[in-house]
């Protein structure tokens, strides 16, 4: 019996490791049910950040901020704005002079621009959270991979009700162990 339990633990640990372990765990906001993750990606471009967000899986994209509550939630993940030039990309894009849209198509009815922003229409078409401004006010930026870009904020725009493959394997291993145990008792 001890061997079976030990074998089960070894299989579970193996399956857990095979599934991969993320360095950062997405945080779900109960207000909208979306998950958010701050990704460190120094000097990345906006386009690379968006591709990396999509690579996280279905429903992931750069974060869209549609209310002061969401702005506050995300800035709490980042911590206090340091007061110097450091930025994290989010999913806002300028489509024509001073007309912005979210990458998800959500209404752009809320903004949190830093003082004097946006200041370069169509030259800086992407939005970043800027550490120079209180509560990470927004800055329009070119999207280039500059040294002050620390990363981006990704958002899972749908709730994922499908279990991860590792979870399915773990459940299957547990059920197989129970069946094996039941069969063994029947033989005895």
TIRO-423770 format. One record per residue (C-alpha): residue in three letters; x, y, z. Coordinates in nm, 3 decimals. Last residue first. Layout:
N
@res = ALA | x = X | y = Y | z = Z
...
This chain:
188
@res = UNK | x = -0.829 | y = -1.046 | z = -0.193
@res = UNK | x = -0.907 | y = -1.006 | z = -0.563
@res = UNK | x = -1.187 | y = -0.757 | z = -0.491
@res = UNK | x = -0.953 | y = -0.550 | z = -0.271
@res = UNK | x = -0.698 | y = -0.529 | z = -0.557
@res = UNK | x = -0.970 | y = -0.419 | z = -0.801
@res = UNK | x = -1.073 | y = -0.137 | z = -0.561
@res = UNK | x = -0.712 | y = -0.021 | z = -0.524
@res = UNK | x = -0.660 | y = -0.020 | z = -0.901
@res = UNK | x = -0.983 | y = 0.174 | z = -0.947
@res = UNK | x = -0.875 | y = 0.429 | z = -0.686
@res = UNK | x = -0.533 | y = 0.466 | z = -0.845
@res = UNK | x = -0.687 | y = 0.514 | z = -1.190
@res = UNK | x = -0.912 | y = 0.786 | z = -1.045
@res = UNK | x = -0.613 | y = 0.965 | z = -0.893
@res = UNK | x = -0.412 | y = 0.942 | z = -1.213
@res = UNK | x = -0.706 | y = 1.075 | z = -1.416
@res = UNK | x = -0.747 | y = 1.371 | z = -1.180
@res = UNK | x = -0.378 | y = 1.452 | z = -1.205
@res = UNK | x = -0.382 | y = 1.415 | z = -1.582
@res = UNK | x = -0.686 | y = 1.645 | z = -1.608
@res = UNK | x = -0.523 | y = 1.903 | z = -1.383
@res = UNK | x = -0.203 | y = 1.893 | z = -1.586
@res = UNK | x = -0.406 | y = 1.951 | z = -1.904
@res = UNK | x = -0.549 | y = 2.273 | z = -1.758
@res = UNK | x = -0.918 | y = 2.269 | z = -1.674
@res = UNK | x = -1.161 | y = 2.439 | z = -1.911
@res = UNK | x = -1.361 | y = 2.714 | z = -1.737
@res = UNK | x = -1.130 | y = 2.992 | z = -1.851
@res = UNK | x = -1.290 | y = 3.329 | z = -1.789
@res = UNK | x = -1.247 | y = 3.554 | z = -2.085
@res = UNK | x = -1.041 | y = 3.871 | z = -2.124
@res = UNK | x = -0.724 | y = 3.723 | z = -1.977
@res = UNK | x = -0.521 | y = 4.037 | z = -1.927
@res = UNK | x = -0.152 | y = 4.106 | z = -1.984
@res = UNK | x = 0.037 | y = 4.401 | z = -1.835
@res = UNK | x = 0.363 | y = 4.488 | z = -2.007
@res = UNK | x = 0.738 | y = 4.497 | z = -1.961
@res = UNK | x = 1.008 | y = 4.718 | z = -1.811
@res = UNK | x = 1.026 | y = 4.969 | z = -2.094
@res = UNK | x = 1.287 | y = 5.224 | z = -1.978
@res = UNK | x = 1.557 | y = 5.061 | z = -2.194
@res = UNK | x = 1.365 | y = 5.132 | z = -2.514
@res = UNK | x = 1.196 | y = 4.868 | z = -2.727
@res = UNK | x = 0.998 | y = 5.096 | z = -2.956
@res = UNK | x = 0.621 | y = 5.129 | z = -2.911
@res = UNK | x = 0.622 | y = 5.495 | z = -3.011
@res = UNK | x = 0.471 | y = 5.614 | z = -2.682
@res = UNK | x = 0.157 | y = 5.781 | z = -2.549
@res = UNK | x = 0.176 | y = 5.801 | z = -2.171
@res = UNK | x = -0.080 | y = 5.690 | z = -1.914
@res = UNK | x = -0.077 | y = 5.771 | z = -1.545
@res = UNK | x = 0.088 | y = 5.512 | z = -1.320
@res = UNK | x = -0.086 | y = 5.612 | z = -0.994
@res = UNK | x = 0.099 | y = 5.946 | z = -1.000
@res = UNK | x = 0.293 | y = 6.007 | z = -1.324
@res = UNK | x = 0.663 | y = 5.942 | z = -1.378
@res = UNK | x = 0.607 | y = 5.564 | z = -1.358
@res = UNK | x = 0.426 | y = 5.559 | z = -1.693
@res = UNK | x = 0.161 | y = 5.301 | z = -1.786
@res = UNK | x = 0.199 | y = 5.267 | z = -2.162
@res = UNK | x = -0.027 | y = 5.353 | z = -2.453
@res = UNK | x = 0.068 | y = 5.314 | z = -2.818
@res = UNK | x = 0.041 | y = 5.559 | z = -3.112
@res = UNK | x = 0.346 | y = 5.779 | z = -3.045
@res = UNK | x = 0.399 | y = 5.969 | z = -3.371
@res = UNK | x = 0.025 | y = 5.958 | z = -3.447
@res = UNK | x = -0.044 | y = 6.237 | z = -3.195
@res = UNK | x = 0.259 | y = 6.329 | z = -2.983
@res = UNK | x = 0.148 | y = 6.479 | z = -2.652
@res = UNK | x = -0.103 | y = 6.242 | z = -2.497
@res = UNK | x = -0.035 | y = 6.345 | z = -2.229
@res = UNK | x = 0.051 | y = 6.676 | z = -2.061
@res = UNK | x = -0.012 | y = 6.543 | z = -1.709
@res = UNK | x = -0.055 | y = 6.165 | z = -1.716
@res = UNK | x = -0.349 | y = 6.023 | z = -1.906
@res = UNK | x = -0.604 | y = 5.811 | z = -1.723
@res = UNK | x = -0.870 | y = 5.743 | z = -1.983
@res = UNK | x = -1.221 | y = 5.598 | z = -1.980
@res = UNK | x = -1.469 | y = 5.568 | z = -2.269
@res = UNK | x = -1.254 | y = 5.367 | z = -2.508
@res = UNK | x = -1.531 | y = 5.116 | z = -2.581
@res = UNK | x = -1.405 | y = 4.758 | z = -2.600
@res = UNK | x = -1.266 | y = 4.650 | z = -2.938
@res = UNK | x = -1.020 | y = 4.409 | z = -2.777
@res = UNK | x = -0.710 | y = 4.606 | z = -2.883
@res = UNK | x = -0.858 | y = 4.914 | z = -2.713
@res = UNK | x = -0.910 | y = 5.221 | z = -2.926
@res = UNK | x = -0.771 | y = 5.574 | z = -2.930
@res = UNK | x = -0.858 | y = 5.882 | z = -3.132
@res = UNK | x = -0.608 | y = 6.166 | z = -3.075
@res = UNK | x = -0.515 | y = 6.182 | z = -3.447
@res = UNK | x = -0.626 | y = 5.854 | z = -3.597
@res = UNK | x = -0.609 | y = 5.492 | z = -3.479
@res = UNK | x = -0.420 | y = 5.549 | z = -3.153
@res = UNK | x = -0.373 | y = 5.214 | z = -2.981
@res = UNK | x = -0.442 | y = 5.102 | z = -2.623
@res = UNK | x = -0.356 | y = 4.753 | z = -2.503
@res = UNK | x = -0.117 | y = 4.817 | z = -2.213
@res = UNK | x = 0.260 | y = 4.859 | z = -2.213
@res = UNK | x = 0.460 | y = 4.898 | z = -1.894
@res = UNK | x = 0.682 | y = 5.202 | z = -1.845
@res = UNK | x = 0.973 | y = 5.338 | z = -1.644
@res = UNK | x = 1.069 | y = 5.707 | z = -1.649
@res = UNK | x = 1.099 | y = 5.820 | z = -1.288
@res = UNK | x = 0.850 | y = 5.893 | z = -1.010
@res = UNK | x = 0.853 | y = 5.537 | z = -0.870
@res = UNK | x = 0.482 | y = 5.469 | z = -0.927
@res = UNK | x = 0.371 | y = 5.267 | z = -0.625
@res = UNK | x = 0.317 | y = 4.894 | z = -0.677
@res = UNK | x = 0.266 | y = 4.723 | z = -1.011
@res = UNK | x = -0.018 | y = 4.494 | z = -0.896
@res = UNK | x = -0.177 | y = 4.787 | z = -0.711
@res = UNK | x = -0.151 | y = 4.980 | z = -1.038
@res = UNK | x = -0.363 | y = 4.712 | z = -1.203
@res = UNK | x = -0.639 | y = 4.730 | z = -0.942
@res = UNK | x = -0.635 | y = 5.111 | z = -0.938
@res = UNK | x = -0.672 | y = 5.132 | z = -1.317
@res = UNK | x = -0.951 | y = 4.872 | z = -1.301
@res = UNK | x = -1.138 | y = 5.076 | z = -1.042
@res = UNK | x = -1.078 | y = 5.394 | z = -1.242
@res = UNK | x = -1.257 | y = 5.227 | z = -1.532
@res = UNK | x = -1.199 | y = 5.078 | z = -1.878
@res = UNK | x = -0.838 | y = 4.967 | z = -1.864
@res = UNK | x = -0.745 | y = 4.722 | z = -2.137
@res = UNK | x = -0.464 | y = 4.480 | z = -2.065
@res = UNK | x = -0.256 | y = 4.336 | z = -2.349
@res = UNK | x = -0.404 | y = 4.014 | z = -2.476
@res = UNK | x = -0.496 | y = 3.671 | z = -2.341
@res = UNK | x = -0.827 | y = 3.509 | z = -2.446
@res = UNK | x = -0.677 | y = 3.186 | z = -2.578
@res = UNK | x = -0.321 | y = 3.124 | z = -2.466
@res = UNK | x = -0.011 | y = 3.287 | z = -2.314
@res = UNK | x = 0.119 | y = 3.333 | z = -2.670
@res = UNK | x = -0.131 | y = 3.616 | z = -2.718
@res = UNK | x = 0.045 | y = 3.813 | z = -2.442
@res = UNK | x = 0.383 | y = 3.742 | z = -2.604
@res = UNK | x = 0.253 | y = 3.870 | z = -2.939
@res = UNK | x = 0.123 | y = 4.187 | z = -2.770
@res = UNK | x = 0.454 | y = 4.246 | z = -2.595
@res = UNK | x = 0.644 | y = 4.191 | z = -2.919
@res = UNK | x = 0.424 | y = 4.451 | z = -3.094
@res = UNK | x = 0.473 | y = 4.700 | z = -2.808
@res = UNK | x = 0.850 | y = 4.655 | z = -2.829
@res = UNK | x = 1.050 | y = 4.487 | z = -2.556
@res = UNK | x = 1.321 | y = 4.675 | z = -2.366
@res = UNK | x = 1.283 | y = 4.466 | z = -2.051
@res = UNK | x = 1.014 | y = 4.199 | z = -2.053
@res = UNK | x = 0.879 | y = 4.159 | z = -1.701
@res = UNK | x = 0.516 | y = 4.050 | z = -1.727
@res = UNK | x = 0.249 | y = 4.186 | z = -1.494
@res = UNK | x = -0.041 | y = 3.941 | z = -1.502
@res = UNK | x = -0.413 | y = 3.998 | z = -1.499
@res = UNK | x = -0.711 | y = 3.764 | z = -1.476
@res = UNK | x = -1.063 | y = 3.875 | z = -1.564
@res = UNK | x = -1.366 | y = 3.802 | z = -1.342
@res = UNK | x = -1.492 | y = 4.162 | z = -1.370
@res = UNK | x = -1.502 | y = 4.287 | z = -1.009
@res = UNK | x = -1.351 | y = 3.964 | z = -0.870
@res = UNK | x = -1.010 | y = 4.052 | z = -1.011
@res = UNK | x = -0.810 | y = 3.740 | z = -1.088
@res = UNK | x = -0.434 | y = 3.749 | z = -1.036
@res = UNK | x = -0.217 | y = 3.563 | z = -1.286
@res = UNK | x = 0.068 | y = 3.369 | z = -1.126
@res = UNK | x = 0.421 | y = 3.472 | z = -1.204
@res = UNK | x = 0.712 | y = 3.240 | z = -1.271
@res = UNK | x = 0.485 | y = 2.993 | z = -1.441
@res = UNK | x = 0.538 | y = 2.628 | z = -1.362
@res = UNK | x = 0.533 | y = 2.378 | z = -1.640
@res = UNK | x = 0.283 | y = 2.102 | z = -1.705
@res = UNK | x = 0.563 | y = 1.847 | z = -1.704
@res = UNK | x = 0.655 | y = 1.947 | z = -1.349
@res = UNK | x = 0.302 | y = 1.879 | z = -1.221
@res = UNK | x = 0.286 | y = 1.552 | z = -1.412
@res = UNK | x = 0.612 | y = 1.436 | z = -1.251
@res = UNK | x = 0.498 | y = 1.544 | z = -0.905
@res = UNK | x = 0.170 | y = 1.355 | z = -0.951
@res = UNK | x = 0.350 | y = 1.044 | z = -1.078
@res = UNK | x = 0.590 | y = 1.050 | z = -0.779
@res = UNK | x = 0.301 | y = 1.095 | z = -0.538
@res = UNK | x = 0.112 | y = 0.805 | z = -0.694
@res = UNK | x = 0.420 | y = 0.584 | z = -0.674
@res = UNK | x = 0.457 | y = 0.670 | z = -0.305
@res = UNK | x = 0.090 | y = 0.588 | z = -0.243
@res = UNK | x = 0.124 | y = 0.261 | z = -0.433
@res = UNK | x = 0.445 | y = 0.168 | z = -0.249
@res = UNK | x = 0.282 | y = 0.240 | z = 0.088
@res = UNK | x = 0.000 | y = 0.000 | z = 0.000
